[in-house]
Amino acid sequence: MKQLESVNDFVIKFANVNGTGSASANNMFAKALFRMGLPVSPKNIFPSNIQGLPTWYEVRVSEEGYLGRRGGIDIALSVNPQSMAQDIQEVEPGGYFIYDNTKPLDLRLVRNDVNIIGIPLTRICNEEYQDPRQRQLFKNVIYVGALAALLDMDFKVLTDLVADQFKGKEKLILPNIHALELGNQYARNHFDCPIGIRVQTADAVGDKILLDGNTALGLGAVYGGATVAAWYPITPSTSVVDAFEKYARRVRIDPGTGRKNYAIVQAEDELSAIGMVIGAGWNGARSFTATSGPGVSLMSEFLGLAYFAEIPTVLFDVQRAGPSTGMPTRTQQSDILSTAYASHGDTKQVLLFPSTPKECFDFGAQAFDLAERLQTPIIVMTDLDLGMNDNMSAPLEWEDGREYDRGKVMTAEELEAGKEFGRYMDVDGDAICYRTYPATHPDRGAFFTRGTSRDEKAVYTEKGEEYEENMLRLMRKWDTIKEYVPGPEVVKAAQETDVAVLYFGTSEESSREALDYLAKEGVHMDAMRVRAFPFNHEVKSFIEEHEQVFVIEQNRDAQLRTLLMAEFEFGPDKLKSVLCFDGTPISARNIKKQINLHLDGGEVEPLHRTKVASSGGE
């Protein structure tokens, strides 16, 4: 039988039951490969219940450094009878299906083009352990040990990882190493090791780190000067505030008094959370909240208030599949339109699109500078894939001498000297007005903040011409904002071309790999990664320079494409959609297939598109 053969290049998918402790063992496997110098990209695909339903953990291993989802499975390790039929069908021809053969495999599931490896995990555990919980937990560690033999992994890397993982809990180290040895020895005694797919120590990681985006956002908020966080728990954003609290507890303590120099408030709902953030921002504190799509919907009117009253506000939106509750533990890029035009009336919100944990940290910190400089809400748009999964990233960096940009704040000395103050007066011609902190001066610089119409002195008015002038100034400020937000990144093709792709956020890595596939077939395409909204002139020029641009995004309704068409008035023939919306990260094979279908003159129907995504890209 044909066997897939590769070194340091494969996709493995673990199929487990939620709540059995498998995530830590699967994570150990990924981290061991990372310590061997191999770039890895793990994806935890889990249900929204507490336990009992199928869960998967997919690891991409690529010495070439491809970190997006490729599509297709080379090795499936299935210990869940519920999903076994699906798991074996996903394996590539010539690939490997590893399963717990304590009970025989249903003959109806057998594929003649797949290499089937049975390891009696349950039997080994029953013979070795008496405690039911130990049997459940160590089963996962045993199969990691077996994989070490089958893939020719450095076993010492695993044992060192266990020692580090349980540092301070030394009594757990030897039992876990023993479980690894049980699986490793069984595989060596019963199979030809290694199999066709194997790993070897490499030097392809450099100084990269593994970090999830939510942790990076929380740390970025600390370094960005945030002192107030108000939030209502919601998957998949809760761990952003958890991380902020963890780091603030270490560094936001007054050394003299021991007093905490930060406040974290769990609000009764999302409306209260964003209200507290706006109130703190109005008062001069750097404040933020974290939420997902349903929370953004509830916060919409308050976001309109912050836009209209021009109050610095920071929101981290970790996107998930919707509408409504949707699939709360699945990823999407589906809040683009709801955030870009959040609130009723003529409103536009600033969006930042990080694609790596480092950018989560950088943009998370930068958001506070932008909010105060521009006096408007800044919404950092990540998603579950980036937020909750470990991602390989460049190290985080911070310049010690960096000073915060507090924007245009008029001081008591300036007011005392008689400097004219009008809260909504455009003095410098950039449409950004001066503000004051509460109680700056006993007699001057005070104003009443309202959501109703007002003139440039912040005095209530319903005169149409004054409302109109204020709204036009806000549009002029929108042009100023384009000079401050992160610009796009362009990657030129090796050959001159009139076709291109445009992507953002977590679609980047799979898009780049797909472009490499297409280039090998003779299809060369320029690429642009959009990093912020509003779009600047570079985005418009890039699209105009190409006959056709494929917009790659992870939602059903082509929201970024819609936004580009609305802002630049491009026609539908100019921008073509490449979409994935099944709740899993878009794959390189999926992107390549959809682009080829478009170039061949075919139309990618939504149903077909879903089938492509659901089968891992094929």
C-alpha positions in Angstrom: 0.0 0.0 0.0 1.1 3.5 -0.7 2.5 5.4 2.2 2.8 9.1 2.5 6.4 10.0 3.1 7.7 13.4 4.3 10.1 14.9 6.8 9.0 17.8 8.9 6.0 18.5 6.7 2.6 17.1 7.6 -0.8 17.7 9.3 -2.0 15.6 12.2 -5.4 15.7 13.7 -6.3 14.4 17.2 -9.9 13.3 17.7 -10.9 13.3 21.4 -13.8 13.7 23.7 -14.3 17.1 25.3 -13.5 17.2 29.1 -11.0 14.2 29.1 -7.8 16.3 29.6 -6.7 15.6 26.0 -5.9 19.3 25.3 -2.8 19.4 27.6 -1.4 16.2 26.0 -2.0 17.4 22.5 -0.4 20.7 23.4 2.6 18.9 24.8 3.0 17.1 21.4 3.0 20.5 19.5 5.4 22.2 22.0 7.8 19.2 21.7 8.0 19.7 18.0 8.5 23.4 18.5 11.4 22.7 20.8 12.9 20.5 18.2 13.1 23.6 16.0 10.0 22.9 13.9 7.4 25.6 13.1 4.0 24.4 14.3 0.5 25.8 14.1 -1.9 24.1 16.5 -5.7 24.6 16.2 -8.0 23.5 19.0 -11.5 22.8 17.6 -13.8 22.3 20.6 -17.5 22.3 21.3 -19.3 24.8 23.5 -20.5 22.3 26.0 -18.5 21.3 29.1 -17.8 17.7 28.2 -18.9 14.7 26.3 -18.9 15.9 22.7 -16.2 15.4 20.0 -13.2 17.7 20.1 -10.3 18.0 17.6 -6.8 19.3 17.8 -5.1 19.9 14.5 -1.3 20.5 14.2 0.4 21.8 11.1 4.1 21.0 11.0 6.1 22.8 8.3 9.9 23.3 8.3 9.3 25.7 5.4 7.4 27.9 7.9 3.8 27.7 6.6 1.7 28.5 9.6 -1.8 28.6 8.2 -4.2 25.8 7.8 -3.2 23.7 4.7 -6.3 21.5 4.3 -6.3 17.7 4.3 -5.1 15.4 7.1 -2.0 13.2 6.8 -2.3 11.5 10.2 -5.5 11.1 12.2 -5.2 9.9 15.8 -8.8 9.0 16.9 -9.7 7.8 20.4 -13.4 8.9 20.1 -15.8 6.3 18.7 -18.4 9.1 18.1 -16.3 10.8 15.4 -14.3 7.8 14.1 -16.2 7.5 10.8 -15.6 11.2 10.1 -12.0 11.0 11.2 -10.9 8.2 8.9 -12.6 9.8 5.9 -10.5 12.9 6.3 -7.2 11.1 5.9 -5.3 11.7 2.7 -4.8 8.5 0.5 -1.6 6.9 1.8 -2.0 8.6 5.1 -2.2 7.1 8.6 -5.2 6.4 10.8 -4.1 5.6 14.4 -6.9 4.5 16.8 -7.6 2.7 20.1 -8.0 -0.9 19.0 -9.0 -2.3 22.4 -12.2 -2.9 20.5 -12.0 -3.9 16.9 -12.5 -1.3 14.2 -15.9 -1.5 12.5 -15.2 -3.1 9.1 -17.5 -0.6 7.5 -15.0 2.1 8.3 -11.9 0.4 6.8 -10.3 2.2 3.9 -7.9 0.2 1.7 -5.9 3.3 0.7 -5.1 4.3 4.3 -2.5 2.8 6.6 -4.3 1.7 9.8 -2.4 1.5 13.1 -4.1 0.1 16.2 -2.8 0.7 19.7 -4.8 -0.7 22.6 -4.8 2.4 24.7 -7.7 1.5 26.9 -6.4 -1.9 27.6 -2.9 -0.6 28.5 -4.5 1.9 30.9 -6.7 -0.6 32.5 -3.8 -2.9 33.2 -1.5 -0.1 34.5 -3.9 2.1 36.5 -6.7 1.5 39.0 -8.0 5.0 39.4 -10.6 5.8 36.7 -9.4 9.4 36.3 -5.8 8.3 35.9 -6.9 5.9 33.2 -8.6 8.7 31.4 -5.8 11.3 31.7 -2.8 9.0 31.0 -4.4 7.5 27.9 -3.7 10.8 26.2 -0.1 10.8 27.4 0.4 7.2 26.3 -0.5 8.0 22.7 1.9 11.0 22.7 4.6 8.5 23.7 3.6 6.2 20.8 3.7 9.1 18.3 7.2 9.9 19.5 8.3 6.4 18.3 6.2 6.4 15.1 7.5 9.8 14.1 11.0 9.4 15.4 10.7 12.3 17.8 13.4 13.2 20.3 12.1 11.5 23.4 14.3 13.6 25.7 12.5 16.7 24.4 9.3 15.3 25.7 10.6 14.3 29.1 12.2 17.7 29.5 8.9 19.3 28.6 7.1 17.3 31.2 9.6 18.4 33.8 9.1 22.0 32.9 5.3 21.7 32.7 5.1 20.2 36.2 7.7 22.3 37.8 6.6 22.8 41.4 4.5 19.6 41.2 7.3 17.2 41.1 5.2 14.2 42.1 3.5 14.4 38.7 6.7 14.3 36.6 7.6 10.6 36.9 4.0 9.3 36.3 3.7 11.3 33.2 7.1 10.2 31.9 6.2 6.6 32.7 3.0 7.0 30.6 5.1 8.3 27.7 7.4 5.3 28.0 4.4 2.9 27.9 3.2 4.3 24.6 6.7 4.6 23.2 7.7 1.1 24.0 4.5 -0.4 22.7 4.9 1.3 19.3 8.5 0.2 19.0 7.6 -3.4 19.9 4.7 -3.7 17.5 5.4 -1.5 14.5 8.2 -0.5 12.1 9.3 2.8 13.5 9.5 5.4 12.1 6.6 5.4 9.6 6.8 7.2 6.3 6.1 10.6 7.9 8.7 11.5 10.4 10.4 14.5 12.1 14.0 15.4 12.7 15.6 18.2 14.7 15.8 21.4 12.6 16.7 25.1 13.1 13.6 26.7 11.5 12.2 28.5 14.6 14.9 31.0 15.5 13.8 33.3 18.2 10.1 32.8 17.6 7.7 32.2 20.5 4.4 30.3 20.9 1.7 32.6 22.3 -2.1 33.1 22.0 -3.5 36.4 20.8 -5.7 37.0 23.8 -2.7 36.9 26.2 -0.8 39.2 23.9 -3.8 41.6 23.8 -4.0 41.6 27.6 -0.2 42.3 27.9 -0.5 45.0 25.2 -3.2 46.7 27.3 -0.9 46.8 30.3 2.0 48.2 28.3 -0.3 50.6 26.5 -1.1 52.2 29.9 -4.6 50.8 30.5 -5.7 51.1 34.1 -9.4 50.3 33.8 -11.0 47.2 32.3 -14.8 46.6 32.4 -16.2 43.6 30.7 -18.9 40.9 30.7 -17.6 37.3 30.2 -18.2 35.9 26.7 -16.4 33.3 24.6 -13.9 33.7 23.1 -12.7 37.0 24.6 -12.8 36.3 28.4 -9.1 35.4 28.6 -8.1 38.8 27.4 -9.2 40.4 30.7 -7.8 37.3 32.5 -4.4 38.0 31.0 -4.7 41.8 31.8 -5.5 41.0 35.4 -2.6 38.5 35.6 0.0 41.0 34.4 -1.5 44.1 36.1 -1.3 42.2 39.4 2.4 41.9 38.9 3.3 45.4 37.5 0.5 47.8 38.4 1.2 47.9 42.1 2.4 51.0 43.9 5.8 49.9 45.4 5.3 52.2 48.4 1.8 51.4 49.5 1.1 48.1 47.8 -2.0 49.6 46.4 -3.4 48.4 43.1 -3.1 51.0 40.4 -5.8 49.4 38.2 -9.5 48.5 38.3 -11.2 45.5 36.8 -15.0 45.4 36.9 -17.1 42.5 35.8 -20.3 44.3 34.7 -23.8 42.9 34.7 -23.9 43.0 30.9 -22.1 44.4 27.9 -24.0 47.7 27.9 -22.8 48.4 31.4 -19.2 47.4 30.5 -18.9 49.8 27.5 -20.6 52.5 29.6 -18.0 52.2 32.3 -15.2 52.2 29.7 -16.5 55.4 28.1 -16.9 57.1 31.5 -13.4 56.2 32.5 -12.1 57.4 29.1 -13.9 60.7 29.5 -12.3 61.1 32.9 -8.8 60.7 31.5 -8.1 57.0 32.3 -7.0 54.6 29.6 -9.8 52.0 29.6 -11.0 49.1 27.5 -13.4 46.2 27.2 -13.2 42.9 25.4 -16.1 41.1 23.8 -17.3 39.2 20.8 -20.0 39.7 18.2 -23.1 39.5 20.4 -21.5 42.0 22.8 -20.7 44.4 19.9 -24.4 44.4 19.0 -25.3 45.4 22.6 -22.6 48.0 22.7 -23.6 49.6 19.5 -25.5 52.7 20.8 -22.8 53.5 23.3 -20.1 53.2 20.5 -22.2 55.8 18.7 -22.1 58.0 21.7 -18.3 57.7 22.0 -17.9 58.5 18.3 -20.2 61.5 18.4 -19.0 62.9 21.8 -15.4 62.0 20.8 -14.4 60.1 23.9 -11.3 57.8 23.8 -12.5 54.2 23.9 -10.8 50.9 23.2 -12.6 47.7 22.4 -11.1 44.3 21.7 -13.4 42.2 19.5 -12.5 38.5 19.4 -14.8 37.3 16.6 -16.7 34.1 16.5 -19.4 32.4 14.3 -22.8 34.0 14.5 -25.5 35.4 14.2 -27.0 35.2 17.7 -25.2 32.5 19.8 -24.1 30.9 16.6 -21.1 28.6 17.2 -19.4 30.4 20.1 -16.3 28.1 20.0 -15.7 28.4 16.3 -13.8 31.1 14.4 -15.0 33.7 11.8 -14.2 37.2 10.6 -17.8 38.1 10.6 -18.1 41.4 12.6 -16.5 43.7 10.0 -19.7 45.6 9.0 -21.3 45.6 12.4 -18.2 47.2 13.9 -17.2 49.5 11.0 -20.6 51.2 11.1 -21.4 50.4 14.7 -24.4 52.5 16.0 -27.2 54.1 14.1 -26.9 57.3 12.0 -23.8 58.4 10.1 -21.1 56.6 12.1 -17.7 55.2 11.2 -15.5 53.3 13.6 -11.7 52.7 13.4 -10.8 49.0 13.1 -7.3 47.4 13.5 -6.6 43.9 12.0 -3.7 42.1 13.7 -2.6 38.8 12.2 -0.1 37.5 14.8 0.3 37.6 18.6 3.0 40.2 18.2 0.6 42.4 16.3 -2.1 41.8 19.0 0.4 43.1 21.5 1.5 46.0 19.3 -2.0 47.0 18.2 -3.3 46.4 21.6 -0.9 49.0 23.0 -1.2 51.3 20.1 -5.0 51.4 20.3 -4.8 53.5 23.5 -2.5 56.1 21.8 -4.8 56.2 18.8 -8.0 56.5 20.9 -6.6 59.6 22.7 -4.9 61.2 19.7 -8.0 60.7 17.6 -10.6 61.0 20.3 -12.7 58.1 19.0 -13.3 54.4 19.6 -10.6 52.1 18.4 -11.7 48.5 17.8 -9.1 45.8 17.6 -10.5 42.9 15.5 -9.1 39.5 16.2 -10.8 36.1 16.1 -11.0 32.9 18.0 -8.3 31.3 15.9 -5.8 34.0 16.8 -7.1 34.7 20.2 -7.4 31.2 21.8 -4.8 29.1 19.8 -1.1 29.2 20.3 0.5 30.9 17.3 4.1 31.1 16.4 5.2 34.7 16.6 8.1 37.1 16.6 9.1 38.1 20.2 7.2 41.0 21.8 9.2 44.2 21.9 8.8 47.5 23.8 10.9 50.6 23.8 11.5 51.6 27.4 11.6 55.3 26.6 8.4 55.3 24.7 5.9 58.0 25.8 2.2 57.7 25.6 0.4 60.0 23.1 -2.4 61.7 25.1 -3.5 63.8 22.2 -4.8 67.3 22.3 -5.4 68.0 26.0 -5.6 71.6 27.1 -3.9 72.3 30.4 -4.9 74.5 33.3 -1.9 76.8 32.5 -3.1 77.2 28.9 -6.6 78.0 30.1 -5.3 80.4 32.7 -3.3 82.2 30.0 -6.6 82.9 28.2 -6.3 80.3 25.4 -9.7 80.0 23.7 -11.4 76.7 24.4 -14.3 75.2 22.5 -14.7 71.4 22.9 -15.7 70.9 19.3 -13.8 73.7 17.7 -11.4 72.8 14.9 -8.4 75.0 15.8 -5.6 73.2 13.8 -7.4 72.3 10.7 -7.1 68.5 11.2 -10.7 68.2 12.6 -9.4 67.0 15.9 -10.5 69.3 18.7 -8.9 70.1 22.1 -10.4 68.5 25.2 -9.9 69.0 28.9 -9.9 66.5 31.8 -12.6 67.0 34.4 -11.6 69.6 37.1 -8.7 70.9 35.1 -9.5 74.5 36.0 -12.1 75.9 38.5 -13.6 78.4 36.0 -12.5 77.6 32.5 -12.4 74.6 30.2 -15.5 72.9 31.5 -18.1 71.5 29.1 -21.2 69.3 29.2 -20.8 66.0 27.3 -24.0 65.0 25.6 -25.1 62.7 22.9 -27.6 65.2 21.5 -26.6 67.8 18.9 -24.4 70.7 20.1 -22.3 73.5 18.6 -18.6 73.9 18.7 -18.8 75.2 22.3 -20.6 72.0 23.4 -23.8 74.0 23.9 -27.1 72.2 23.0 -28.5 73.1 19.6 -30.9 71.7 17.0 -29.9 74.1 14.3 -29.5 72.1 11.2 -26.5 74.0 9.9 -24.6 73.6 13.1 -25.3 69.8 13.3 -24.3 69.5 9.6 -21.0 71.4 10.2 -20.2 69.1 13.1 -20.9 66.0 11.0 -18.8 67.3 8.2 -15.9 68.0 10.6 -16.2 64.3 11.8 -15.8 63.3 8.2 -12.7 65.5 7.8 -11.3 63.8 10.9 -11.9 60.5 9.2 -9.4 61.6 6.5 -6.9 62.6 9.3 -7.3 59.2 10.9 -6.0 57.5 7.7 -2.6 59.1 8.4 -2.4 57.5 11.9 -3.6 53.9 11.5 -1.3 51.1 10.4 -0.9 51.0 6.6 -1.3 48.0 4.4 1.5 45.6 3.5 2.2 44.6 -0.1 4.0 41.5 -1.4 4.8 41.8 -5.1 4.7 38.7 -7.3 7.9 37.4 -9.0 6.5 38.3 -12.3 4.4 41.3 -13.4 0.7 40.5 -13.1 -2.7 42.1 -13.4 -4.4 39.9 -10.8 -4.0 40.2 -7.0 -5.3 39.0 -3.7 -6.3 41.1 -0.7 -6.6 39.6 2.8 -6.5 40.6 6.5 -6.0 39.1 9.9 -5.8 35.3 10.3 -6.3 34.8 6.6 -2.7 35.9 5.9 -0.8 32.7 6.4 -3.1 30.4 4.4 -3.3 33.1 1.7 0.5 33.3 1.3 0.8 29.5 1.0 -2.0 29.4 -1.6 -0.1 32.0 -3.6 3.0 29.8 -3.5 0.9 26.9 -4.8 -0.5 29.1 -7.6 2.9 30.4 -8.5 4.2 26.8 -9.0 1.3 26.4 -11.5 2.4 29.6 -13.3 -0.3 31.8 -11.8 1.4 34.9 -10.3 -0.5 37.3 -8.1 0.4 40.4 -6.1 -0.8 40.5 -2.5 -1.9 43.1 0.0 -2.7 42.7 3.7 -5.1 45.3 5.0 -4.2 46.2 8.6 -6.8 48.9 9.4 -10.0 50.7 8.5 -10.3 53.4 7.3 -8.5 52.3 4.1 -5.9 54.7 2.9 -5.0 55.7 -0.7 -2.6 52.8 -1.0 -5.4 50.3 -0.8 -7.4 52.1 -3.5 -4.4 52.4 -5.7 -3.5 48.7 -5.3 -7.0 47.7 -6.4 -7.0 50.1 -9.3 -3.7 48.8 -10.6 -5.1 45.3 -11.1 -7.7 44.0 -13.4 -9.1 41.7 -10.8 -8.6 41.4 -7.1 -9.6 38.4 -5.0 -10.7 39.4 -1.5 -10.1 36.5 1.0 -12.1 36.5 4.2 -13.8 34.2 6.6 -17.5 35.0 6.5 -20.5 34.3 4.3 -21.4 37.7 3.1 -18.1 39.0 1.8 -18.1 41.8 4.4 -14.6 43.2 3.7 -15.4 43.2 -0.1 -18.7 45.1 0.7 -16.8 47.6 2.8 -14.3 48.2 0.0 -17.0 48.6 -2.6 -18.9 51.1 -0.3 -15.8 53.2 0.5 -14.3 53.3 -3.0 -17.3 52.6 -5.2 -15.7 49.7 -7.0 -18.0 47.5 -9.1 -18.6 43.8 -8.4 -16.6 42.6 -11.4 -13.4 44.2 -9.9 -13.5 42.4 -6.6 -14.1 38.7 -6.4 -14.8 36.8 -3.1 -12.9 33.9 -1.7 -14.8 32.8 1.4 -14.8 30.3 4.2 -17.5 30.3 6.9 -17.8 26.8 8.4 -16.2 27.9 11.7 -12.7 26.5 11.0 -9.8 28.6 9.8 -9.6 29.0 6.0 -7.1 26.6 4.3 -4.6 27.2 1.6 -6.1 24.5 -0.6 -9.5 26.0 -0.2 -8.2 29.4 -1.3 -6.3 27.9 -4.3 -9.3 25.9 -5.5 -11.7 28.9 -5.3 -9.2 31.2 -7.2 -8.7 28.6 -9.9 -12.4 28.2 -10.3 -12.8 32.0 -10.8 -9.9 32.2 -13.2 -11.3 29.3 -15.2 -14.5 31.3 -15.6 -16.6 29.4 -13.1 -18.6 30.8 -10.2 -18.2 29.4 -6.7 -21.6 28.8 -5.3 -22.1 29.2 -1.6 -23.1 25.5 -1.2 -20.0 24.3 -3.1 -17.9 26.8 -1.1 -19.1 25.3 2.2 -18.3 21.8 0.9 -14.8 22.9 0.1 -14.2 24.3 3.5 -15.8 21.4 5.4 -13.6 18.9 3.8 -10.4 20.7 4.8 -9.9 22.5 1.5 -10.6 19.8 -1.0 
